[in-house]
Amino acid sequence: MKTGTPGRKSRSHFVVTWKDPAQDGKVRSLKVRRIEDSELGPTFVALADFVFEAGGLVIDPEEDELRRRYAETRRLHLSIYGILSVEERGARNRGVSLEQDRGAVVFLPSDTPRR
């Protein structure tokens, strides 16, 4: 499993939330551009291309701690059993516009009779 497009800057990223065993199971979240299969085995995933907010007037202490902790890390290998969620974020999704693209709508038959 490989996500992201190598060599191409993408505006989308993933927010991975997991229980950190190094912090007594504290729930952590990290933004990454790539999630890959890990060489450690089938029960691990590798996170790469970390995304940290740069600049700004307000500094999030937790994000700053993660930035320092993973400053020299190329890939972070996590057990799939500790991962709580993976959320993909990116450019705003406009959804389907029925006025412009009526072919994108599929109506499925319902088992309930109409009245």
C-alpha positions as CSV (number, residue, x, y, z in Angstrom):
1,M,0.0,0.0,0.0
2,K,1.5,3.3,-1.0
3,T,-0.3,6.6,-0.8
4,G,0.7,10.0,-2.2
5,T,2.4,10.8,-5.5
6,P,6.2,10.7,-5.3
7,G,8.0,13.6,-7.0
8,R,4.9,15.7,-7.1
9,K,4.0,18.2,-4.4
10,S,0.4,17.5,-3.4
11,R,-1.7,19.8,-1.2
12,S,-3.4,16.8,0.4
13,H,-2.1,15.1,3.5
14,F,-3.1,12.5,6.0
15,V,-3.7,13.0,9.7
16,V,-2.7,9.8,11.5
17,T,-3.9,9.4,15.1
18,W,-2.3,6.7,17.2
19,K,-1.5,5.6,20.8
20,D,2.1,6.4,21.4
21,P,3.8,3.5,23.4
22,A,6.8,5.7,24.1
23,Q,4.4,8.1,26.0
24,D,2.4,5.5,28.0
25,G,-0.3,5.2,25.4
26,K,-0.9,9.0,25.0
27,V,-3.0,9.7,21.9
28,R,-1.0,11.6,19.3
29,S,-1.8,13.0,15.8
30,L,0.7,13.6,13.0
31,K,0.3,15.1,9.5
32,V,2.1,13.2,6.8
33,R,2.1,13.2,3.0
34,R,2.8,9.5,2.5
35,I,1.7,6.2,4.1
36,E,3.5,3.1,2.9
37,D,3.9,-0.6,3.7
38,S,6.7,-1.1,6.3
39,E,9.6,-3.5,5.9
40,L,9.0,-4.5,9.5
41,G,6.1,-6.8,8.5
42,P,2.5,-6.8,7.6
43,T,1.3,-5.4,10.9
44,F,3.2,-2.1,10.5
45,V,2.9,0.9,8.3
46,A,5.5,3.6,7.6
47,L,4.7,7.3,7.7
48,A,6.9,9.7,5.7
49,D,7.1,13.3,4.6
50,F,5.9,14.9,7.8
51,V,3.9,18.1,7.5
52,F,4.3,20.8,10.2
53,E,2.8,24.3,10.1
54,A,5.5,26.8,9.5
55,G,5.4,30.4,10.7
56,G,2.3,31.8,12.3
57,L,1.7,33.8,15.4
58,V,0.3,30.9,17.5
59,I,2.6,27.9,18.3
60,D,0.9,24.6,19.2
61,P,3.1,23.1,22.0
62,E,2.2,19.5,21.0
63,E,3.0,20.1,17.3
64,D,6.2,21.8,18.3
65,E,7.2,18.8,20.5
66,L,6.4,16.4,17.5
67,R,8.5,18.6,15.2
68,R,11.5,18.4,17.5
69,R,11.0,14.7,18.2
70,Y,10.8,13.7,14.5
71,A,13.3,16.3,13.1
72,E,15.8,13.7,12.0
73,T,13.3,10.9,11.3
74,R,12.9,9.8,7.7
75,R,10.1,7.3,8.3
76,L,8.0,6.4,11.4
77,H,6.9,2.8,11.6
78,L,3.7,2.2,13.5
79,S,1.9,-0.9,14.5
80,I,-1.5,-1.1,12.9
81,Y,-2.9,-2.1,16.3
82,G,-2.0,1.3,17.8
83,I,-3.4,3.4,15.0
84,L,-6.8,4.8,15.9
85,S,-7.6,6.7,12.6
86,V,-6.3,7.9,9.3
87,E,-8.0,11.0,7.9
88,E,-7.2,12.3,4.4
89,R,-7.3,16.0,4.0
90,G,-6.7,18.2,1.0
91,A,-8.0,20.9,-1.2
92,R,-11.7,21.7,-0.6
93,N,-13.9,19.2,-2.2
94,R,-16.6,20.9,-4.2
95,G,-18.7,17.7,-4.4
96,V,-21.2,17.1,-7.2
97,S,-22.9,19.9,-8.9
98,L,-26.2,18.6,-10.3
99,E,-26.6,21.6,-12.6
100,Q,-23.3,20.9,-14.4
101,D,-22.9,17.2,-14.1
102,R,-26.2,15.3,-14.0
103,G,-24.5,12.1,-15.3
104,A,-22.6,11.7,-12.0
105,V,-25.9,10.9,-10.1
106,V,-27.0,7.2,-9.9
107,F,-30.4,6.3,-8.6
108,L,-30.7,2.9,-7.1
109,P,-34.0,1.0,-6.9
110,S,-35.6,0.8,-3.4
111,D,-37.4,-2.2,-2.0
112,T,-40.0,0.0,-0.3
113,P,-43.1,0.6,-2.4
114,R,-43.9,4.2,-3.3
115,R,-47.3,5.7,-2.4
